[in-house]
Amino acid sequence: INQDAWLSLADLSAAQQIKYTIHKEGNGVYVFILNGNVSIDDQSLQTCDALGIWETGSINIKADSAAQLLLIEVPMKIQGV
């Protein structure tokens, strides 16, 4: 990947809460639920769901059950366009 991108894997226990902070202004994050159930800013998601989030500085994630997530943070605009 020839861009500023961050990949994070979260392994959460039931009821665990985390805050993910966007690393760079203009980036967004795609969250893929690999296993389990979570709530992201009051949006309920389960295994195999995905959510794209942008125009924010952070997101709040709460595990409703044990869960594994993949977060991929990338620029939301193509450089030079």
C-alpha positions in Angstrom: 0.0 0.0 0.0 1.5 3.3 -1.0 -0.4 5.5 1.4 -0.7 6.3 5.1 -2.7 3.3 6.3 -3.0 1.5 9.7 -4.2 -2.1 10.2 -5.3 -3.1 13.7 -6.6 -6.4 15.1 -8.6 -6.2 18.3 -9.4 -9.3 20.4 -12.0 -8.2 22.9 -13.6 -9.9 25.9 -17.4 -9.6 26.5 -18.3 -6.1 27.8 -14.8 -4.7 27.0 -14.9 -1.1 25.7 -12.2 0.6 23.6 -11.8 3.9 21.9 -10.1 3.9 18.5 -8.6 7.3 17.5 -8.0 8.1 13.9 -4.3 8.6 13.2 -4.4 11.2 10.5 -6.9 13.9 9.5 -8.8 13.0 6.4 -8.6 9.2 7.1 -11.5 6.9 7.7 -11.7 3.4 9.2 -13.3 0.2 7.9 -14.2 -2.2 10.7 -14.7 -5.8 9.9 -16.3 -8.1 12.6 -14.4 -11.4 12.3 -16.1 -13.0 15.2 -18.7 -12.0 17.8 -21.0 -9.1 18.4 -20.1 -5.5 19.0 -21.6 -2.0 19.2 -19.9 0.9 17.5 -21.2 4.2 18.5 -24.6 2.5 19.2 -24.6 0.6 15.9 -25.0 -3.2 16.5 -22.8 -5.5 14.4 -22.2 -9.2 14.3 -19.9 -11.8 12.7 -19.1 -10.9 9.1 -20.6 -7.4 9.3 -18.5 -4.4 8.2 -18.9 -0.7 8.7 -17.1 2.3 7.1 -16.7 5.4 9.3 -15.2 8.8 8.3 -15.4 12.5 9.1 -14.7 11.7 12.8 -11.7 11.8 15.1 -12.5 8.6 17.0 -15.0 5.7 17.4 -16.2 3.9 20.5 -16.4 0.1 20.4 -18.1 -2.1 22.9 -18.0 -5.9 22.8 -21.4 -7.4 23.4 -19.8 -10.8 23.4 -16.2 -12.0 23.0 -15.2 -10.5 19.6 -12.4 -10.1 17.1 -12.2 -7.1 14.8 -10.0 -5.9 12.0 -9.8 -2.2 11.6 -8.3 -0.7 8.4 -7.6 3.0 8.5 -7.0 4.7 5.1 -7.2 8.1 3.5 -10.7 8.8 2.3 -9.6 11.0 -0.7 -7.2 10.1 -3.5 -4.2 12.4 -3.4 -4.1 15.0 -6.2 -7.8 14.7 -7.1 
